[in-house]
């Protein structure tokens, strides 16, 4: 009596499995076709490709000024040059702006190599040197790129004039779940991210910022579907524990520092608040600013952040000017004013 029922259930299961496989195949083929169609949008990089360790890294430069701001993107940001545009477009009239896209990001090549902090930093510095962009630099890292920035300031302090963290990661921090990245990698490669019912690309912080023009939006969409989770990004996730351990054994860099911390609606920052306050407390030249908004705070409040940055860098310039004048005044008694 149960055999007919079981056969019916098996037939339904087989039919559903077949329909699911057919749907996934159709979506995957459509995804591949779209990638082919979108390839013309990203033939020419926004920036210049420079060779580093046998790979090509993209370096974007804009603006003019006596200070060089180097933007470093967070883990998995698929198009750093466009993601940071909301902020740097408000700074490029006053400063030289540089965005270095790491291996596996934006227009840069992908690669299955070491993603330790030493390797990442080495490639970033080589990319800047090859692009003939000299320091000292004002480092502007977002999220996990804060680890590279701290490492940079400790290893090569002569190259780092200041540090501006955009909700940057500070140990101890939550380790990304590698399984979630593996699932996301599979979903992206199957093309499931193209289904609005599963993911609305319009909700990404970069597009919600309203800064990109139509051409930029088309390029961003193309890079999103092609470069979101690459092999290099997966390797970064695997190296995260080692990279965090590296920073735990390093001191807080003693350079002028401005940290922007994104807080939840209502003002709650949780454990992040304690980490950032502890980080700032170990550097008399550091300042913490909390802002209500999401993790990609630079896409949410770019105008406000740009004002703080200009004020911060102006203050540094004034201090440097006074310090450079002090020795000269001490050598010239006639310049001393007695009161």
Secondary structure, DSSP 8 states (H G I E B T S, - for coil): -HHHHHHHHHHHHHHHHHHHHHHHHHHHHHHHHHHHHHGGGGSS-SSEEEEETTEEEEEEEE--SSSEEEEE--TT-TTHHHHTHHHHTTTTTTSEEEEEE-TTSTTS----S---HHHHHHHHHHHHHHTT--S-EEEEEBTTHHHHHHHHHHH-GGGEEEEEEES---SS-----HHHHHHHHHHHHHTGGG-TTT--GGGSHHHHT----HHHHHHHHHHHHHHSS-HHHHHHHHHHHHHHHHHHTS----SEEEEEEEE-TTS--THHHHHHHHHHHT-TTEEEEEEES-S-HHHHSHHHHHHHHHHHHHHHHHHHHHHHHHHHHHH-GGG----
